[in-house]
Amino acid sequence: MGTVNGPVRDVVPLREAARAWFLISLQTFGGPAGQIAVMQRELVDERRWIGERRFLHALSFCMLLPGPEAQQLAIYTGWLLNGWAGGLVAGVLFVLPGVVAMLALSWVYVAHGETALVTGLLLGLAPAVVAIVVQAVVRIGRRALHHRALVWISVVAFLLLALLGLPFPVVVLGAGVVGWLVGRWRPDVMVHRPPEEADGAEPPLVPDDALHRVRPSARRNLTILGLGLLLWVTPVAAAWALASGSRTVFTDQGVFFGGMALVTFGGAYAVLSYVAQAAVGTFGWLSAGEMVRGLALAETTPGPLIMVVQFVAFLGAYRNPGDLNPWVAAVLASLLTVWVTFVPCFLFIFLGAPYVERLRDSAALSAALTGVTAAVVGVIANLALYFAVHTLFSETSTASAGPVALVVPVWSAYSWPALVVAAVAMALVFRLRWSVLRTLGVCALLGLGLSYVG
């Protein structure tokens, strides 16, 4: 394996890289799969800035981290191309259009959510989300579950979440341990084999076999950790100090979403079951139906789907503003939540990337990743079940049997417009293979029409 020698310099000019990241950020619709595909097309296939195997190795590391893997992959790739400045530019630009769009959509929902137009559009968007999440289960399952052992990991993860209600970080981390153990016993089951570069392809600017020039050190790590933690906790500490040490919606949201950023593995779909349980059941910031509508809105914006937490924070602070104007409180809470959610992503990459660059041939890391990915299929399937129950039925009940407590629909309380839209969305997604944005557009118009018929 070669080593990148010489003085530290940008692989491409930072201004050119920033322009490329801004263009990428405007195309990042359709969830993490679509976002990763956009980056791969732009950076690997067209611009040839990074090799395919290097790109997939970075993705493997990001999938093991808590938080949105697509944004972390952007930070990692930006770091490879332009150092820490490139990572900051890539990470910020990746989420900026989504932050602005989600802030505007949250305002529209609160200000005009009861109007016939908005109600009709949401009637179409929410059931369409069920089909989109099911599609995510199928897509990831086809890629990840290539052996019966991995299918069993996925099924067990689903049952542990759906029946026993175990915290999904525990489930996902346990799957990583199982993947590592199975990899020691049957390495052929858990091995990760990235595709080879096509013959005759132009060599990338960042070769697959070269070590990155930055070497990890204790001094570097302490500097990044100290500065990063200070920046991360300062807004929450300021909110706590301004409230004279008492709990407010800002401290609750800052602590909750900050903690979420550290423990939520498996991407946005996996995170949402955790967020929904706490935001709806524990804090009461919004209803289960509004949680689904928030995801529907997040699906229509560029950037990570975890941006739905911005919607959650906006509604929660608007309804519990304290001494502030509700609109001011909502905007501040929304931006605070974005801050505490995404700042750890930069810390994870800047701290871990130099080490991961030297672990690109680690079979143990690959095996753990394979187990985590298999469990994520089960986590997302549980989320699909949650959304289906709360979207297609207006009432639910709890059925208990020993340690098992299931939320089941009241079958007589089905919503026929939601069932119609969900069926159409399934046909568009699976039969006609329409894109997410196109499917959402048609279903929004269909929901608008059904709202007038009903």
KEKEKE-815367 format. One record per residue (C-alpha): residue number from 1; residue in three letters; x, z, y. Coordinates in nm, 3 decimals. Layout:
<tordrens>
  num  residuo       c1       c3       c2
  NUM      Ala        X        Z        Y
...
</tordrens>
This chain:
<tordrens>
  num  residuo       c1       c3       c2
    1      Met    0.000    0.000    0.000
    2      Gly    0.142   -0.100    0.336
    3      Thr    0.164    0.111    0.648
    4      Val    0.068    0.016    1.001
    5      Asn    0.386    0.077    1.202
    6      Gly    0.481    0.054    1.568
    7      Pro    0.327    0.205    1.881
    8      Val   -0.041    0.295    1.896
    9      Arg   -0.235    0.001    2.035
   10      Asp   -0.583   -0.149    2.015
   11      Val   -0.647   -0.395    1.734
   12      Val   -0.879   -0.581    1.974
   13      Pro   -0.913   -0.523    2.351
   14      Leu   -1.139   -0.226    2.417
   15      Arg   -1.351   -0.424    2.662
   16      Glu   -1.413   -0.693    2.401
   17      Ala   -1.495   -0.429    2.140
   18      Ala   -1.738   -0.255    2.380
   19      Arg   -1.916   -0.584    2.442
   20      Ala   -1.945   -0.641    2.066
   21      Trp   -2.080   -0.289    2.006
   22      Phe   -2.340   -0.332    2.279
   23      Leu   -2.462   -0.656    2.121
   24      Ile   -2.472   -0.486    1.781
   25      Ser   -2.672   -0.193    1.924
   26      Leu   -2.949   -0.431    2.038
   27      Gln   -2.991   -0.567    1.683
   28      Thr   -3.000   -0.241    1.486
   29      Phe   -3.363   -0.246    1.372
   30      Gly   -3.490   -0.182    1.021
   31      Gly   -3.325    0.146    0.927
   32      Pro   -2.973    0.216    0.799
   33      Ala   -2.975   -0.077    0.557
   34      Gly   -3.045   -0.321    0.839
   35      Gln   -2.798   -0.153    1.074
   36      Ile   -2.518   -0.161    0.819
   37      Ala   -2.599   -0.525    0.744
   38      Val   -2.571   -0.613    1.114
   39      Met   -2.230   -0.443    1.141
   40      Gln   -2.106   -0.610    0.825
   41      Arg   -2.215   -0.954    0.948
   42      Glu   -2.064   -0.909    1.296
   43      Leu   -1.743   -0.721    1.215
   44      Val   -1.656   -0.833    0.860
   45      Asp   -1.802   -1.182    0.816
   46      Glu   -1.800   -1.337    1.162
   47      Arg   -1.538   -1.165    1.378
   48      Arg   -1.308   -1.074    1.083
   49      Trp   -1.201   -0.752    1.254
   50      Ile   -1.211   -0.546    0.933
   51      Gly   -1.195   -0.626    0.562
   52      Glu   -1.487   -0.591    0.324
   53      Arg   -1.329   -0.323    0.104
   54      Arg   -1.213   -0.123    0.407
   55      Phe   -1.566   -0.141    0.550
   56      Leu   -1.726   -0.023    0.223
   57      His   -1.477    0.260    0.186
   58      Ala   -1.568    0.384    0.533
   59      Leu   -1.936    0.355    0.440
   60      Ser   -1.878    0.560    0.125
   61      Phe   -1.727    0.843    0.328
   62      Cys   -2.009    0.831    0.583
   63      Met   -2.272    0.853    0.309
   64      Leu   -2.116    1.181    0.194
   65      Leu   -2.151    1.331    0.542
   66      Pro   -2.456    1.497    0.693
   67      Gly   -2.623    1.291    0.963
   68      Pro   -2.694    0.919    1.021
   69      Glu   -2.445    0.722    0.814
   70      Ala   -2.489    0.399    1.014
   71      Gln   -2.385    0.562    1.342
   72      Gln   -2.098    0.740    1.169
   73      Leu   -1.988    0.408    1.022
   74      Ala   -1.987    0.263    1.375
   75      Ile   -1.771    0.553    1.497
   76      Tyr   -1.533    0.512    1.201
   77      Thr   -1.499    0.138    1.252
   78      Gly   -1.457    0.181    1.627
   79      Trp   -1.180    0.435    1.556
   80      Leu   -1.004    0.191    1.323
   81      Leu   -1.013   -0.078    1.591
   82      Asn   -0.942    0.120    1.910
   83      Gly   -0.863    0.482    1.822
   84      Trp   -1.067    0.772    1.956
   85      Ala   -1.179    0.574    2.264
   86      Gly   -1.314    0.301    2.039
   87      Gly   -1.496    0.558    1.825
   88      Leu   -1.659    0.712    2.133
   89      Val   -1.765    0.374    2.272
   90      Ala   -1.902    0.253    1.938
   91      Gly   -2.090    0.577    1.866
   92      Val   -2.246    0.609    2.213
   93      Leu   -2.349    0.244    2.245
   94      Phe   -2.492    0.247    1.893
   95      Val   -2.756    0.506    1.990
   96      Leu   -2.802    0.444    2.363
   97      Pro   -3.073    0.173    2.348
   98      Gly   -3.269    0.379    2.095
   99      Val   -3.249    0.693    2.311
  100      Val   -3.390    0.509    2.613
  101      Ala   -3.660    0.334    2.408
  102      Met   -3.768    0.649    2.225
  103      Leu   -3.788    0.846    2.549
  104      Ala   -4.018    0.581    2.694
  105      Leu   -4.236    0.564    2.379
  106      Ser   -4.266    0.944    2.367
  107      Trp   -4.390    0.940    2.727
  108      Val   -4.642    0.667    2.647
  109      Tyr   -4.769    0.860    2.346
  110      Val   -4.819    1.185    2.538
  111      Ala   -4.965    1.018    2.847
  112      His   -5.185    0.761    2.676
  113      Gly   -5.201    0.862    2.310
  114      Glu   -5.576    0.925    2.321
  115      Thr   -5.663    0.582    2.459
  116      Ala   -5.827    0.332    2.227
  117      Leu   -5.534    0.090    2.256
  118      Val   -5.263    0.340    2.156
  119      Thr   -5.483    0.499    1.887
  120      Gly   -5.548    0.159    1.733
  121      Leu   -5.183    0.057    1.737
  122      Leu   -5.079    0.384    1.571
  123      Leu   -5.355    0.342    1.311
  124      Gly   -5.167    0.030    1.202
  125      Leu   -4.812    0.158    1.239
  126      Ala   -4.841    0.483    1.042
  127      Pro   -4.963    0.331    0.709
  128      Ala   -4.705    0.053    0.744
  129      Val   -4.434    0.320    0.742
  130      Val   -4.543    0.421    0.390
  131      Ala   -4.467    0.069    0.266
  132      Ile   -4.134    0.062    0.450
  133      Val   -4.023    0.393    0.297
  134      Val   -4.126    0.271   -0.051
  135      Gln   -3.920   -0.041    0.014
  136      Ala   -3.622    0.180    0.099
  137      Val   -3.664    0.359   -0.237
  138      Val   -3.667    0.028   -0.424
  139      Arg   -3.371   -0.120   -0.236
  140      Ile   -3.146    0.180   -0.272
  141      Gly   -3.259    0.233   -0.631
  142      Arg   -3.166   -0.120   -0.733
  143      Arg   -2.820   -0.079   -0.584
  144      Ala   -2.752    0.278   -0.691
  145      Leu   -2.922    0.336   -1.029
  146      His   -2.718    0.110   -1.252
  147      His   -2.705    0.356   -1.545
  148      Arg   -2.956    0.585   -1.718
  149      Ala   -2.758    0.893   -1.615
  150      Leu   -2.804    0.800   -1.251
  151      Val   -3.176    0.741   -1.306
  152      Trp   -3.202    1.094   -1.445
  153      Ile   -3.018    1.238   -1.144
  154      Ser   -3.268    1.062   -0.917
  155      Val   -3.572    1.178   -1.116
  156      Val   -3.452    1.538   -1.132
  157      Ala   -3.384    1.536   -0.756
  158      Phe   -3.740    1.414   -0.692
  159      Leu   -3.893    1.680   -0.918
  160      Leu   -3.686    1.962   -0.769
  161      Leu   -3.806    1.865   -0.423
  162      Ala   -4.167    1.773   -0.498
  163      Leu   -4.249    2.050   -0.746
  164      Leu   -4.014    2.339   -0.670
  165      Gly   -3.956    2.273   -0.301
  166      Leu   -3.581    2.330   -0.319
  167      Pro   -3.390    2.255    0.003
  168      Phe   -3.271    1.899   -0.020
  169      Pro   -2.914    1.975    0.102
  170      Val   -2.881    2.193   -0.210
  171      Val   -3.020    1.912   -0.426
  172      Val   -2.791    1.648   -0.277
  173      Leu   -2.478    1.863   -0.293
  174      Gly   -2.561    1.956   -0.651
  175      Ala   -2.589    1.586   -0.732
  176      Gly   -2.243    1.533   -0.587
  177      Val   -2.104    1.799   -0.819
  178      Val   -2.287    1.643   -1.115
  179      Gly   -2.150    1.301   -1.019
  180      Trp   -1.798    1.440   -1.011
  181      Leu   -1.840    1.606   -1.352
  182      Val   -1.991    1.295   -1.510
  183      Gly   -1.711    1.091   -1.357
  184      Arg   -1.457    1.307   -1.540
  185      Trp   -1.643    1.261   -1.869
  186      Arg   -1.759    0.899   -1.833
  187      Pro   -1.568    0.733   -1.547
  188      Asp   -1.725    0.395   -1.629
  189      Val   -2.068    0.532   -1.528
  190      Met   -1.970    0.665   -1.186
  191      Val   -1.695    0.426   -1.078
  192      His   -1.748    0.240   -0.750
  193      Arg   -1.632   -0.121   -0.756
  194      Pro   -1.647   -0.288   -0.413
  195      Pro   -1.663   -0.667   -0.415
  196      Glu   -1.349   -0.867   -0.362
  197      Glu   -1.289   -1.076   -0.053
  198      Ala   -1.388   -1.438   -0.094
  199      Asp   -1.101   -1.675   -0.176
  200      Gly   -0.968   -1.860    0.126
  201      Ala   -1.121   -1.619    0.377
  202      Glu   -0.930   -1.558    0.699
  203      Pro   -0.741   -1.226    0.672
  204      Pro   -0.902   -0.947    0.875
  205      Leu   -0.730   -0.782    1.170
  206      Val   -0.753   -0.447    0.989
  207      Pro   -0.620   -0.525    0.638
  208      Asp   -0.763   -0.360    0.328
  209      Asp   -0.428   -0.234    0.204
  210      Ala   -0.274   -0.085    0.521
  211      Leu   -0.271    0.284    0.610
  212      His   -0.398    0.382    0.951
  213      Arg   -0.126    0.488    1.195
  214      Val   -0.283    0.825    1.281
  215      Arg   -0.156    1.104    1.058
  216      Pro   -0.365    1.422    1.019
  217      Ser   -0.209    1.745    1.139
  218      Ala   -0.316    2.104    1.203
  219      Arg   -0.258    2.068    1.578
  220      Arg   -0.466    1.752    1.598
  221      Asn   -0.746    1.908    1.393
  222      Leu   -0.760    2.228    1.599
  223      Thr   -0.768    2.032    1.924
  224      Ile   -1.056    1.810    1.809
  225      Leu   -1.246    2.100    1.654
  226      Gly   -1.207    2.328    1.956
  227      Leu   -1.303    2.069    2.214
  228      Gly   -1.584    1.928    2.003
  229      Leu   -1.745    2.265    1.930
  230      Leu   -1.724    2.361    2.297
  231      Leu   -1.901    2.042    2.402
  232      Trp   -2.157    2.075    2.123
  233      Val   -2.273    2.432    2.185
  234      Thr   -2.246    2.447    2.566
  235      Pro   -2.594    2.301    2.643
  236      Val   -2.765    2.535    2.396
  237      Ala   -2.570    2.834    2.528
  238      Ala   -2.668    2.735    2.884
  239      Ala   -3.036    2.721    2.785
  240      Trp   -3.009    3.064    2.625
  241      Ala   -2.832    3.209    2.930
  242      Leu   -3.089    3.063    3.174
  243      Ala   -3.363    3.227    2.968
  244      Ser   -3.181    3.563    2.995
  245      Gly   -3.113    3.572    2.624
  246      Ser   -3.474    3.523    2.515
  247      Arg   -3.604    3.253    2.279
  248      Thr   -3.745    2.938    2.432
  249      Val   -3.839    2.600    2.294
  250      Phe   -3.496    2.477    2.411
  251      Thr   -3.301    2.738    2.217
  252      Asp   -3.523    2.695    1.910
  253      Gln   -3.481    2.318    1.913
  254      Gly   -3.110    2.334    1.997
  255      Val   -3.037    2.573    1.711
  256      Phe   -3.266    2.399    1.461
  257      Phe   -3.155    2.043    1.525
  258      Gly   -2.794    2.151    1.564
  259      Gly   -2.813    2.317    1.224
  260      Met   -2.988    2.010    1.085
  261      Ala   -2.696    1.796    1.193
  262      Leu   -2.466    2.003    0.970
  263      Val   -2.672    2.015    0.651
  264      Thr   -2.888    1.702    0.636
  265      Phe   -2.737    1.465    0.382
  266      Gly   -2.869    1.132    0.264
  267      Gly   -2.966    0.943    0.578
  268      Ala   -3.272    0.950    0.801
  269      Tyr   -3.538    0.916    0.533
  270      Ala   -3.393    1.208    0.339
  271      Val   -3.363    1.419    0.655
  272      Leu   -3.724    1.371    0.757
  273      Ser   -3.872    1.576    0.474
  274      Tyr   -3.668    1.872    0.600
  275      Val   -3.755    1.809    0.965
  276      Ala   -4.124    1.762    0.892
  277      Gln   -4.146    2.083    0.692
  278      Ala   -3.992    2.291    0.973
  279      Ala   -4.129    2.112    1.280
  280      Val   -4.485    2.103    1.145
  281      Gly   -4.508    2.414    0.930
  282      Thr   -4.262    2.660    1.085
  283      Phe   -4.251    2.584    1.457
  284      Gly   -4.580    2.397    1.505
  285      Trp   -4.430    2.149    1.750
  286      Leu   -4.655    1.869    1.621
  287      Ser   -4.890    1.783    1.334
  288      Ala   -4.807    1.606    1.007
  289      Gly   -4.994    1.299    1.129
  290      Glu   -4.792    1.296    1.450
  291      Met   -4.473    1.321    1.247
  292      Val   -4.567    0.997    1.071
  293      Arg   -4.656    0.833    1.403
  294      Gly   -4.320    0.941    1.542
  295      Leu   -4.141    0.768    1.256
  296      Ala   -4.354    0.459    1.315
  297      Leu   -4.239    0.454    1.676
  298      Ala   -3.878    0.510    1.571
  299      Glu   -3.904    0.213    1.334
  300      Thr   -3.982   -0.011    1.631
  301      Thr   -3.671    0.087    1.829
  302      Pro   -3.304   -0.003    1.778
  303      Gly   -3.065    0.262    1.653
  304      Pro   -3.079    0.530    1.383
  305      Leu   -3.422    0.633    1.252
  306      Ile   -3.320    0.996    1.299
  307      Met   -3.410    0.926    1.662
  308      Val   -3.755    1.047    1.556
  309      Val   -3.624    1.400    1.628
  310      Gln   -3.629    1.301    1.994
  311      Phe   -4.004    1.244    1.963
  312      Val   -4.047    1.579    1.787
  313      Ala   -3.856    1.760    2.060
  314      Phe   -4.045    1.581    2.337
  315      Leu   -4.386    1.686    2.200
  316      Gly   -4.274    2.039    2.119
  317      Ala   -4.137    2.105    2.469
  318      Tyr   -4.428    1.934    2.646
  319      Arg   -4.667    2.173    2.473
  320      Asn   -4.443    2.478    2.524
  321      Pro   -4.273    2.417    2.861
  322      Gly   -4.231    2.779    2.969
  323      Asp   -4.186    2.793    3.348
  324      Leu   -4.095    2.426    3.380
  325      Asn   -4.311    2.125    3.450
  326      Pro   -4.420    1.993    3.106
  327      Trp   -4.271    1.648    3.170
  328      Val   -3.939    1.790    3.286
  329      Ala   -3.928    2.023    2.985
  330      Ala   -4.006    1.735    2.749
  331      Val   -3.730    1.512    2.885
  332      Leu   -3.471    1.793    2.885
  333      Ala   -3.559    1.895    2.528
  334      Ser   -3.546    1.533    2.415
  335      Leu   -3.196    1.481    2.557
  336      Leu   -3.075    1.820    2.431
  337      Thr   -3.188    1.731    2.080
  338      Val   -3.007    1.397    2.093
  339      Trp   -2.691    1.578    2.204
  340      Val   -2.687    1.843    1.930
  341      Thr   -2.783    1.585    1.666
  342      Phe   -2.514    1.327    1.736
  343      Val   -2.211    1.517    1.869
  344      Pro   -2.121    1.646    1.517
  345      Cys   -2.103    1.285    1.396
  346      Phe   -1.800    1.227    1.620
  347      Leu   -1.638    1.550    1.497
  348      Phe   -1.685    1.458    1.130
  349      Ile   -1.528    1.116    1.174
  350      Phe   -1.238    1.211    1.403
  351      Leu   -1.147    1.504    1.176
  352      Gly   -1.202    1.340    0.839
  353      Ala   -1.115    0.973    0.883
  354      Pro   -0.734    1.012    0.873
  355      Tyr   -0.765    1.198    0.542
  356      Val   -1.016    0.953    0.397
  357      Glu   -0.786    0.665    0.485
  358      Arg   -0.541    0.818    0.237
  359      Leu   -0.806    0.871   -0.031
  360      Arg   -0.927    0.516   -0.064
  361      Asp   -0.835    0.502   -0.432
  362      Ser   -0.978    0.844   -0.527
  363      Ala   -1.195    0.820   -0.839
  364      Ala   -1.329    1.174   -0.781
  365      Leu   -1.456    1.085   -0.433
  366      Ser   -1.619    0.769   -0.564
  367      Ala   -1.790    0.958   -0.849
  368      Ala   -1.927    1.225   -0.615
  369      Leu   -2.059    0.955   -0.382
  370      Thr   -2.235    0.780   -0.670
  371      Gly   -2.411    1.103   -0.768
  372      Val   -2.517    1.169   -0.408
  373      Thr   -2.654    0.818   -0.369
  374      Ala   -2.858    0.854   -0.690
  375      Ala   -3.009    1.181   -0.565
  376      Val   -3.092    1.022   -0.230
  377      Val   -3.324    0.781   -0.413
  378      Gly   -3.524    1.080   -0.536
  379      Val   -3.518    1.241   -0.190
  380      Ile   -3.660    0.929   -0.026
  381      Ala   -3.923    0.896   -0.300
  382      Asn   -4.035    1.250   -0.215
  383      Leu   -4.059    1.150    0.151
  384      Ala   -4.271    0.846    0.058
  385      Leu   -4.508    1.077   -0.130
  386      Tyr   -4.529    1.313    0.170
  387      Phe   -4.609    1.033    0.412
  388      Ala   -4.863    0.873    0.178
  389      Val   -5.056    1.198    0.132
  390      His   -5.068    1.276    0.506
  391      Thr   -5.136    0.919    0.619
  392      Leu   -5.391    0.785    0.372
  393      Phe   -5.598    1.105    0.356
  394      Ser   -5.735    1.313    0.643
  395      Glu   -5.739    1.640    0.445
  396      Thr   -5.504    1.806    0.195
  397      Ser   -5.511    2.119   -0.019
  398      Thr   -5.254    2.330   -0.204
  399      Ala   -5.254    2.356   -0.583
  400      Ser   -5.041    2.638   -0.729
  401      Ala   -4.916    2.687   -1.084
  402      Gly   -4.657    2.964   -1.114
  403      Pro   -4.356    2.879   -0.897
  404      Val   -4.492    2.528   -0.837
  405      Ala   -4.701    2.465   -0.524
  406      Leu   -4.820    2.111   -0.466
  407      Val   -4.980    1.966   -0.156
  408      Val   -5.246    1.731   -0.294
  409      Pro   -5.490    1.506   -0.110
  410      Val   -5.862    1.573   -0.093
  411      Trp   -5.965    1.252   -0.264
  412      Ser   -6.299    1.226   -0.086
  413      Ala   -6.122    1.241    0.251
  414      Tyr   -5.946    0.905    0.218
  415      Ser   -5.909    0.680    0.523
  416      Trp   -6.019    0.329    0.434
  417      Pro   -5.853    0.166    0.740
  418      Ala   -5.523    0.331    0.650
  419      Leu   -5.556    0.217    0.289
  420      Val   -5.624   -0.141    0.403
  421      Val   -5.322   -0.145    0.636
  422      Ala   -5.096    0.011    0.372
  423      Ala   -5.203   -0.251    0.117
  424      Val   -5.135   -0.533    0.363
  425      Ala   -4.796   -0.382    0.453
  426      Met   -4.704   -0.360    0.083
  427      Ala   -4.790   -0.728    0.039
  428      Leu   -4.592   -0.832    0.347
  429      Val   -4.287   -0.628    0.252
  430      Phe   -4.271   -0.690   -0.123
  431      Arg   -4.453   -1.019   -0.175
  432      Leu   -4.364   -1.215    0.138
  433      Arg   -4.040   -1.022    0.207
  434      Trp   -4.107   -0.994    0.578
  435      Ser   -3.874   -0.799    0.805
  436      Val   -3.956   -0.446    0.914
  437      Leu   -4.020   -0.542    1.276
  438      Arg   -4.245   -0.834    1.184
  439      Thr   -4.441   -0.621    0.938
  440      Leu   -4.489   -0.345    1.195
  441      Gly   -4.610   -0.597    1.453
  442      Val   -4.876   -0.744    1.225
  443      Cys   -4.989   -0.403    1.102
  444      Ala   -5.014   -0.272    1.459
  445      Leu   -5.248   -0.559    1.549
  446      Leu   -5.444   -0.507    1.227
  447      Gly   -5.483   -0.136    1.305
  448      Leu   -5.602   -0.224    1.654
  449      Gly   -5.870   -0.452    1.509
  450      Leu   -5.980   -0.197    1.248
  451      Ser   -6.011    0.073    1.513
  452      Tyr   -6.278   -0.131    1.688
  453      Val   -6.454   -0.218    1.361
  454      Gly   -6.456    0.148    1.252
</tordrens>
